[in-house]
Amino acid sequence: MRKTSHYAWMMILAVLVCLVALCVGHQLAGFLQPALVGGEVPQVPPTMTEEAMPALPSTTEPVPSDTATATATATATATATETPLPPVRLTIVYDNNAFDVRLRTAWGFACLVEVGGMTVLFDTGGDGAILMQNMAVLGIDPDVIDVVVLSHIHADHVGGLEALLSSNDHLVIYVPESFSSEIARRAGERAQVVPVGGPQEIVEGVHTTGEMGTAIVEQSLILETGRGLVVVTGCAHPGIAEIVRRATEMGEVDLVVGGFHLSGRSWSDIQGIVEELMALGVRRVAPCHCTGAEATAAFEAAYGTEFIPCGVGTVITIGP
């Protein structure tokens, strides 16, 4: 009887131990389960180093490329450093139309161009003594002329060259390739002679149209100014509209100065050429030399305040 009671107590104790073990095991499983299956893990406060680190930019935000940045910088620099064109000063030193009463008139044409520290004489008139006298009255020293450009072979445009060569020993003379070899040879004894075929830049901002025309080959000047292009013509034998049309390949034409070769042309021809120049965008005109009185009057009527009276002594300054 006593032995049976002892076994009963042993069984009760074993059952109690099993119950305790079962409870402890259940608690451990509940604690370990989140870590084992990816559940929430208690957050650990960040260290000081982690708090100081800046957040990385989102990959969805646009980041300027090196190429775009470089292009923008280059554009800004170019805009900031761009400088205006220098002023251009034109002085008619020889013409058959009167303007400055102190000066002598004679059939022919010569125009002094001053730009960017350079002085260019376009044509030399027909008489060297008159050219030199007019320049003296205007206070122009022949020795300051750097370049001479001769438009074409006619005597009323090249006749003053000999007198100029006697007063200036450092000239560079630009002549059409088809120019008289004898005149070019004689000029070449005292100056550098440069034959001109196609369009080219003579000095900075001063261009030649190159040879134009067939029966009478001629070149004209195209000047870059802050108001647009200026075209200077000698006689415009190839056609004033054709010369201007070539100039428009470089940009807008502000002013056309010189001989338009319209003397003796019919009124309908003159009107057609006036309209053509206006259609080409020419904003101002200063016709002289061989333009003719009738054509000059037609241009004055059409252009009004944009018509510039032109003759020997006329000075036109075009600012930057």
ZIGIFEN-V868214 format. One record per residue. PHI is phi in radians with two decimals (none if undefined). PSI is psi in whole degrees, -180 to 180 (999 if undefined). Layout:
phi=PHI psi=PSI
phi=PHI psi=PSI
This chain:
phi=none psi=-41
phi=-1.20 psi=-36
phi=-1.16 psi=-40
phi=-1.11 psi=-40
phi=-1.13 psi=-36
phi=-1.13 psi=-44
phi=-1.11 psi=-34
phi=-1.11 psi=-43
phi=-1.17 psi=-36
phi=-1.12 psi=-40
phi=-1.14 psi=-43
phi=-1.08 psi=-42
phi=-1.11 psi=-40
phi=-1.12 psi=-40
phi=-1.12 psi=-42
phi=-1.08 psi=-42
phi=-1.08 psi=-41
phi=-1.11 psi=-41
phi=-1.12 psi=-42
phi=-1.10 psi=-44
phi=-1.09 psi=-39
phi=-1.11 psi=-42
phi=-1.14 psi=-45
phi=-1.08 psi=-42
phi=-1.09 psi=-37
phi=-1.16 psi=-41
phi=-1.13 psi=-41
phi=-1.12 psi=-40
phi=-1.11 psi=-39
phi=-1.15 psi=-32
phi=-1.34 psi=-39
phi=-1.47 psi=-21
phi=-1.04 psi=-45
phi=-1.02 psi=-41
phi=-1.20 psi=-32
phi=-1.40 psi=-31
phi=-1.97 psi=9
phi=1.55 psi=22
phi=-1.33 psi=-175
phi=-1.08 psi=138
phi=-2.00 psi=133
phi=-0.91 psi=132
phi=-1.27 psi=137
phi=-1.77 psi=127
phi=-0.95 psi=137
phi=-1.17 psi=156
phi=-1.37 psi=169
phi=-1.07 psi=-36
phi=-1.13 psi=-43
phi=-1.14 psi=-38
phi=-1.15 psi=-31
phi=-1.41 psi=-18
phi=-1.25 psi=130
phi=-1.24 psi=151
phi=-1.27 psi=140
phi=-1.28 psi=145
phi=-1.17 psi=147
phi=-1.17 psi=142
phi=-1.23 psi=-12
phi=-1.53 psi=-10
phi=-1.48 psi=136
phi=-1.17 psi=135
phi=-2.04 psi=124
phi=-0.99 psi=135
phi=-1.40 psi=161
phi=-1.09 psi=-37
phi=-1.15 psi=-46
phi=-1.09 psi=-42
phi=-1.11 psi=-44
phi=-1.12 psi=-40
phi=-1.14 psi=-44
phi=-1.10 psi=-40
phi=-1.14 psi=-43
phi=-1.11 psi=-41
phi=-1.12 psi=-44
phi=-1.10 psi=-40
phi=-1.15 psi=-44
phi=-1.08 psi=-42
phi=-1.13 psi=-40
phi=-1.21 psi=-33
phi=-1.67 psi=-6
phi=-1.12 psi=131
phi=-1.98 psi=147
phi=-1.19 psi=158
phi=-1.19 psi=147
phi=-1.20 psi=157
phi=-1.14 psi=152
phi=-2.10 psi=134
phi=-2.13 psi=124
phi=-1.93 psi=132
phi=-2.26 psi=121
phi=-1.40 psi=110
phi=-1.74 psi=-7
phi=-2.68 psi=125
phi=-2.91 psi=159
phi=-1.55 psi=-1
phi=-1.79 psi=132
phi=-1.36 psi=147
phi=-2.57 psi=-63
phi=-1.57 psi=117
phi=-1.15 psi=-15
phi=-1.33 psi=-17
phi=-1.78 psi=154
phi=-1.53 psi=140
phi=-1.76 psi=149
phi=-2.87 psi=154
phi=-1.11 psi=123
phi=2.54 psi=-174
phi=-2.69 psi=142
phi=-2.74 psi=135
phi=-2.30 psi=126
phi=-1.59 psi=129
phi=-2.01 psi=123
phi=-2.03 psi=121
phi=-2.70 psi=132
phi=0.94 psi=37
phi=1.42 psi=1
phi=-1.93 psi=148
phi=-2.16 psi=123
phi=-2.09 psi=130
phi=-1.81 psi=118
phi=-1.71 psi=110
phi=1.20 psi=162
phi=-2.23 psi=13
phi=1.24 psi=-173
phi=-1.79 psi=-14
phi=-2.38 psi=118
phi=-1.09 psi=-37
phi=-1.13 psi=-42
phi=-1.17 psi=-40
phi=-1.03 psi=-49
phi=-1.13 psi=-39
phi=-1.15 psi=-45
phi=-1.11 psi=-41
phi=-1.13 psi=-38
phi=-1.12 psi=-43
phi=-1.08 psi=-37
phi=-1.42 psi=-3
phi=1.33 psi=28
phi=-1.77 psi=119
phi=-1.43 psi=121
phi=-0.99 psi=-26
phi=-1.23 psi=-16
phi=-1.43 psi=-10
phi=-1.27 psi=127
phi=-1.64 psi=-40
phi=-2.37 psi=143
phi=-2.08 psi=133
phi=-2.07 psi=122
phi=-1.77 psi=127
phi=-1.27 psi=-47
phi=-2.80 psi=-180
phi=-1.37 psi=-14
phi=-1.10 psi=145
phi=-1.08 psi=-30
phi=-1.31 psi=1
phi=-2.11 psi=-16
phi=-2.09 psi=-4
phi=-1.11 psi=-25
phi=-1.57 psi=3
phi=-1.14 psi=-42
phi=-1.02 psi=-46
phi=-1.10 psi=-38
phi=-1.19 psi=-41
phi=-1.12 psi=-27
phi=-1.31 psi=-16
phi=-1.95 psi=-1
phi=-2.61 psi=122
phi=-1.88 psi=15
phi=-2.31 psi=32
phi=-1.39 psi=147
phi=-1.97 psi=123
phi=-2.00 psi=124
phi=-1.76 psi=122
phi=-2.24 psi=150
phi=-1.02 psi=146
phi=-1.00 psi=-31
phi=-1.45 psi=7
phi=-1.08 psi=157
phi=-1.00 psi=125
phi=-1.12 psi=-30
phi=-1.20 psi=-45
phi=-1.12 psi=-43
phi=-1.11 psi=-38
phi=-1.15 psi=-45
phi=-1.14 psi=-41
phi=-1.16 psi=-35
phi=-1.17 psi=-15
phi=-1.26 psi=-23
phi=-2.21 psi=2
phi=-2.70 psi=167
phi=-1.51 psi=125
phi=-1.88 psi=129
phi=-2.06 psi=114
phi=-1.25 psi=142
phi=-2.04 psi=126
phi=-1.84 psi=-76
phi=-1.68 psi=-179
phi=-1.04 psi=143
phi=-2.80 psi=162
phi=-1.55 psi=129
phi=-1.54 psi=-56
phi=-2.29 psi=171
phi=-1.01 psi=123
phi=1.49 psi=-2
phi=-2.14 psi=119
phi=-2.12 psi=154
phi=-1.81 psi=146
phi=-1.19 psi=-17
phi=1.43 psi=175
phi=-1.10 psi=135
phi=-2.37 psi=154
phi=1.59 psi=173
phi=-2.19 psi=-62
phi=-1.10 psi=-47
phi=-2.18 psi=109
phi=-1.41 psi=137
phi=-2.58 psi=150
phi=-2.11 psi=152
phi=-2.21 psi=167
phi=-1.75 psi=147
phi=-2.20 psi=120
phi=-1.92 psi=136
phi=-1.52 psi=127
phi=-2.37 psi=169
phi=-1.18 psi=-16
phi=-1.71 psi=-7
phi=2.26 psi=-167
phi=-1.47 psi=147
phi=-2.04 psi=129
phi=-1.84 psi=128
phi=-2.02 psi=121
phi=-2.01 psi=149
phi=-1.46 psi=-69
phi=-2.20 psi=-11
phi=0.99 psi=40
phi=-1.02 psi=-36
phi=-1.24 psi=-7
phi=1.93 psi=122
phi=-1.09 psi=-38
phi=-1.17 psi=-38
phi=-1.15 psi=-40
phi=-1.12 psi=-46
phi=-1.11 psi=-39
phi=-1.07 psi=-39
phi=-1.13 psi=-40
phi=-1.10 psi=-35
phi=-1.14 psi=-15
phi=-1.16 psi=-21
phi=-1.64 psi=-20
phi=2.70 psi=-166
phi=-1.38 psi=140
phi=-1.70 psi=122
phi=-1.51 psi=-44
phi=-2.52 psi=142
phi=-2.13 psi=126
phi=-2.19 psi=141
phi=2.16 psi=-161
phi=-1.43 psi=130
phi=-1.78 psi=-4
phi=0.95 psi=52
phi=-2.06 psi=3
phi=-1.08 psi=128
phi=1.51 psi=-4
phi=-1.36 psi=155
phi=-1.18 psi=158
phi=-1.07 psi=-39
phi=-1.15 psi=-38
phi=-1.11 psi=-45
phi=-1.07 psi=-47
phi=-1.08 psi=-39
phi=-1.09 psi=-39
phi=-1.26 psi=-39
phi=-1.01 psi=-48
phi=-1.13 psi=-36
phi=-1.16 psi=-43
phi=-1.13 psi=-38
phi=-1.16 psi=-39
phi=-1.16 psi=-29
phi=-1.36 psi=-3
phi=1.61 psi=10
phi=-1.14 psi=122
phi=-1.54 psi=-32
phi=-2.44 psi=153
phi=-2.37 psi=148
phi=-2.44 psi=74
phi=-1.34 psi=146
phi=-2.71 psi=-159
phi=0.80 psi=-109
phi=-1.65 psi=19
phi=-1.21 psi=-38
phi=1.64 psi=147
phi=-1.12 psi=-40
phi=-1.16 psi=-44
phi=-1.18 psi=-38
phi=-1.05 psi=-43
phi=-1.12 psi=-38
phi=-1.14 psi=-41
phi=-1.17 psi=-38
phi=-1.12 psi=-41
phi=-1.15 psi=-38
phi=-1.33 psi=-38
phi=-1.66 psi=-18
phi=1.02 psi=-122
phi=-1.21 psi=-13
phi=-1.60 psi=6
phi=-1.57 psi=131
phi=-1.95 psi=115
phi=-1.03 psi=133
phi=-2.35 psi=133
phi=-2.92 psi=-173
phi=-1.13 psi=124
phi=1.79 psi=-9
phi=-1.10 psi=134
phi=-2.12 psi=127
phi=-2.14 psi=121
phi=-1.97 psi=129
phi=-2.02 psi=113
phi=-1.31 psi=176
phi=-1.18 psi=999
